[in-house]
Structure formats: structure tokens, C-alpha cells
Amino acid sequence: MKIGFLCKENDKKSQEYLNELKLKCKFECVNLNDGERVDYIICFGGDGTTLKGVQYAIKYNVPIISINTGSLGFLSTYLPCEIDKIIDDLQSNTIQFAYKSLLEFTLNGVTHYALNDVIIERNHTNCSETNLYELKIQDKVVQSAVADGIIISTPTGSTAYSLSAGGAILHPSVNAFIATFICSHSMNSRPIVFNDEHLTQITFSKASAPPVVFADGRFISTLDGINSLKIKKSKLSIQIACNQDYYSVLNAKLKNWSNRG
């Protein structure tokens, strides 16, 4: 068995836990950046590190196991103190994995994927001007508003930026996405939950600086020369190690989030 690993950048603790895993396990551990095929991906860090692992999981079509050495870890199943359990679970093939939907969009001929969310927002580097955003679902105008941006989120990403912007929390089993405006200037705009098989289109106008698009926090491009972006559910999906007691984990994570200084 070959394990690919990712560590939170410049994090000494994550590297120490990785070294512990390497010493204790009988698997071959390789750096994902080396380009070797792997059977599993193990991420040491927070949700940001796990999201970085998503692109490798898509590339190699392998599951992700996330160990939370960060401050929140909505995407993590294991704690650093459970290194021995992780090794035992891998050897006994008893880790529970859940399939996760991905968002997909194509820009300038390149297809991009996101596990959490796709965000279109104002261009902070050039000016702070807002845009007029129009949300279409299945070619029908749903809402339009002047806002800082708009988030299209999966159930996995419903506890991320969308939640901070006032969006709903979706159980992982719900086949839906969420559209959430960021700092809308209209009291009529509200987050909307919609069928994940429906095509979403976002158009934008009335700003001197074109907005920018992010996928899972990764800067993709400045949307210069176009005025709309189509986002859909990808035919691809990934597997992530999951905890079966979703609501208890969610409650604990939300309390932890609220208590952060």
C-alpha cells in the first residue's frame, strides 16, 4: 500500500505527526508532489490542507483521510492522538468513506473543480466597487442584487464561507447546492437551496473592475472580458473518510468555532 501525504505548510506539529506515522506504519509514504500514484491520501492540517488534497484525489481517483492539526477541521475524521487507530483502520480496511459532490466550471478552456464552493466576488486589488449579480437556475432568473459577491456551495461547503455569509447547513446526504450572496445591498436577496442537478449561471455587471473567481479558496482568474459563469455538478466525485455521527460532530465543531478568539 502506498500513501500520499500533505502537511500544513510551515507547521511543525503536522510534520511531527507525519513522522510518527511514517515510523509506525508499514506502508510506503510518498510526497504527493513527486507525481507517484498512491492508494490513499492523508492530510495533516486543517480544512485548507484537505482542500489542497482534493485536486490530487481527483487526479489519482483515491480517497482522502484527514487528520485535524488545525483549529477547526470540519473535513477531518481523526485527531493527531489517533495515529495508531488510523494505521489499524487502514490495515483492516475498516475506514468509512463517503462520496462527496464536486462543483465544476470551465474558464478559458480549463475545467476547475471545487469540493466546498465557487466564489465570485469584487476585485479588492483594483477597487472596492460592488457588482450587480444575477443568479439564474435552469435559465430562470432567481434573484439579482448589488453585492460584494456570490457563493455557490456544496453540502460539504455549507459549513464554510456560505455559513459565515448566512447560508443554511446541509446534511451531506442532501442532493442540493446553496447560492448565497455576500453582503447584499438588497433585503430581498436570501440564500437559496436548489437541486444539485440544475445548472447555475451567474451574470455580473456595473463595476469598473471585473470580479474574481475562487474555487475552494484558490484564486482562479479575474473575470475580465466575460460577464457570466456557468457552474454545475460535476460527473466526478471524491471519497473522504467520514464520521458516522454527523450531528454530534457538527455540534462540537460549531461550539469550537464559536469559542475561537
N, C-alpha and C positions, 0 to 999 in steps of 0.2 A: 504494500500500500504506500502511495506517495502523497504527502501532504504539502500543499502550498500554503504559505503564511504571509500575513500582512501585519505590521505593527504600527501603532500610532506614532507619527513622526516625532522624533526627539523626545520620546517618553521612556525614561529609564526603567520604570516599573513594568511596562509592557514587554520590553526586551528581556527583563529578568524572568518573567513568567514564560516567555517563549523558550528561553534557555533551559528552564526547568522541564518544559515539555520535551524538548529535544533529548535531554539526559535520561528521562524516564521511559519514553516510548521506544518501540522497536520499528517505528515507521521511518521512511526516508522523508526528511523535511527539506523543502527547497524554496528558494525565494521566487515568488511569482514573476518577478521582473526578469528572471532568467529565461522565460519562454518555454519551460518544460511542461508537458501535460501532467496533470495531477488528478487524484481521485476525490479529494476534498480540499476546501479552502478554510483555513482557520484564521480568524481576525482577532487580534488583541488590541483593544481600544474602545472607543465609544461608537455611537451610531455613524459618525463621519467615516471611521475606518471601515466599518461594514459596508457602507455605500460605495467606497472605493473598490471593495471586493466584488461588487455586483458586476462590473464590466468583465472581470476575469471569469466569474461564474457563467456569464453569457458566452464568453469565448470558448471555454472548455466544457460547458454543459455539465457542471458539477455543483454539488450542494455547498452551502456556506454554514460554518459553525462559528458563532460569535461569542467571545469571552469579554465581558464588560470590565475594562480597566479605566473607563471614563467616569463621568459624573451622573449619567442618566441611563443610557443603554436600553431604549425601547426595543431594539432589534436583537438584544443579547439573551441567550438562554442560560449560559454558565457564568459563574463567578470565578475569579482567579484562584480561590481556595479549592476549586473542584478539578484541578488538573488530573488527579488520579481517576476521578469519575469519568472525565472526558475520554481518557485512554481506555478505560474499561468498556465504556459505551461504544467506542469505535471498534474495539476488538470483538465485542459481542454483537455488533451491528444492531444495537437497540435504540439508537438516537431517532427521535421522532422528527420528521421533516414535513414542512407544509409548503405547498406550491404558492407562489406569490405572483400576482399580476404585474405586468410592466406597462408603462406608458411608452408610446413611440411617436416620433415625429421626424420628418425629413426636411433638412435645410441645406440649401446649396449642394444638393445631390448626395448628402451624407445622412444616414439614418442614425438617430440617437435614441437611447433608452433610459428610462428612469424607474426606479423602484418606489420612491417616495412621491416625487412631484415634479412637475414642469412649471416654471415661474416666468412670467413676462412682467417686467417692472421698469420703472423710469430709469433713465440713464443718469446716474449720480455723478459720473465723471465729467459730463459736459454742462449740465444744468439740473435744477431740481424741479423742472416743469412736469406736471402730470400729463396723462394721456386720456383720451376718451376711448374706453374699451367697450366692445360689443361682443357678447357671448352668444354663439349660435350652437344649438344641438340639433342634429339631424336637419340642418339647413333652416331651422326655425329660430328667430331671434328670441332669446330668453330674457336677457337683461342687458342694459347698457348703462354705463356710469363713468364719470370722470374719477379716476383713482390713481393711486401710486402703482398699481399693478393688479394681476390676477393669478391665482394659483389653481392648477388642475392637479388633484391629489388622488392617489390610490387609497384603499383601506389601510395599507401599511403606513402610508404617509399621513394618514388622518391625525396622528398624534404629533406631527411635526409642525411645520410653518403654518399649515392650514388651521390647526387648532389654536395657535397663537393669534391668528387673524380672525378668530371667531367661528371657525368651521366645526362641523359635527365630528364625533368619533365614530368610526365604522368598525364593526366586528370584522375580523379577517375573512369570515365566510360570506360576507355580503358582496354580491356581484355588482358593485357600483363604484362610481368616482364622485368627487366633490369639486365644485367650482366655487372659489372663494375670492372675493375682491379684497385688495389690500388698501386700507384707509380710503374707502369710498367717500366721495363728496355728496352722495345721494343716500337719503334714508330709505329709499325704495329697494336698494340692492341688498340682497341677502344670500348667504351660501345656499347652494342648491345641490342636492344629491340626485344623480341620474344614472340610468342603466349604462354599465361599462361597455356594452356593445355599440353604443351610439357614438357617432363621430362628433367631435367637438371642433369648432372653429372660433378663433379669437381674432377680431379685427381691431385696429388701433389707428388713431389719427389725432390731429390738432396739437401736436407738440413739435417744437423746433428741433429737438434732439430725439432720434429714434430710440425706442426702448431696447432692452437687452433681454436675452433668454438664458435661463439656467436649467439644468437637469440634475436633480439630486445635489444641488449646491455647486455644481461645476458650471463655470461660465462657458457658454457655447458660442454665442455670437451677438454682435449688435445687429438689430433688425433694420438695417439700412437698405432702402430700395424696395422693401416689401411692406405690405400693410395688413397681412394676416398670417396666421399659423394654424395648421390643422394638426390636432392631436388625437390619437386613437389608442385603443387597447392593442397591445402587441400580440402576435401569434406566439411569441416566445414567453416563457415564464422561468422563474428560478425557484430553487428549493432552499429554504433556510431552516435550521434547527429551531424548533419551537417548544414552548411550554404549554402543556395542555390546559392548565388552569389560567386561562386568559384573563378573566375578570380580576382575580386576586393579584396577578402580576400588574395589570393596568392600574389598579387601585394603589399599589405600592409605588409604582413609578410616578403617578400623578402627585402623590404625597411628597415624594422625594423632590420632584420638580418644584412644588410649591415652597418647599423649605430651603431651596438653594439661595445663598446670599448673593 
